[in-house]
Amino acid sequence: MNFKILDCTFRDGGYYTNWNFDTELVKSTVQSLSVNNVDIIELGYKSPKKGGPYRKCNDGFIARIIDRVDFCPHNTELSFMIDAKDYITQDDKVNHSLLDDCVKDSKTSPFSVCRIAIKLHEISQAKVISKHLHDKGYRIFINLMCISLILEDDIIKFVTEMSDYAETLYFADSFGNLVPSRVSYICSLYNNHTNKLCGIHCHDNLSLAFANSLQAVDSGFNYVDSTVCGMGRGVGNTKTEQTLLYRESDITTSLVDIVNKFGKLQSKYKWG
């Protein structure tokens, strides 16, 4: 199957651990995901808010833990996410100094991809943030959150206005209440109004995250988000191991070991 997988276990799963993860677990997970041909691994946020190290994703901290040569043998890229609202002031301006403090130039960073999560009313600020971070050398993905609350005309507005500011446009089923037919319709709005790459991020409230992800792939989308054992906010996400099997990947024993370790975390934190 011709689509790419973006694993965001440590970013979405951080809602359960306050973005604290055992270093050896992170190392072994990143290496195993890369060996199993996961295309992008999102290690967390770059945020000014309080939280563990994967809430900050400090470049030096990540570089000390993960040597991309040793831990990403299949050219897997590393990404981080920023939440646009963290960098928007009370008068609706972008706080450039705060943004520069949290996100350094890509030339000195282990990260190559920056994902920007926005809500519909943040489009104008997202343009400013996107250009600023693109100028720092990052590939820009923009995620439109809460898609199930957004009307058709506003979805088209997002797609058409943001196409010049991103390499890839995403939508997130933040509440996990979409069904495949609705996913297909939203995908058609994206496909009909942009020639950019497109991706989907699903939550599993209706036990349809995997089905909705496959529907997006069948609709021509290029990226699927997933997490190991579905670890993520609320009831969780599309499972990385299931998505790899669908993509007809040969699963290694190392990934089986990782799934078993996250199974223990699931018993503790009770997502899904």
Secondary structure, DSSP 8 states (H G I E B T S, - for coil): ---EEEE-HHHHTHHHHTT---HHHHHHHHHHHHHTT-SEEEEEE--SSS--HHHH--HHHHHHH--HHHH-TT--EEEEEEEGGGGB-TTS-B-HHHHHHHS--GGG-S--EEEEEE-GGGHHHHHHHHHHHHHTT-EEEEEE--GGG--HHHHHHHHHHHGGG-SEEEEEETTS---HHHHHHHHHHHHHH--SEEEEEEB-TTS-HHHHHHHHHHTT--EEEEBGGG--STT-B-BHHHHHHHTT----HHHHHHHHHHHHHHHHH---
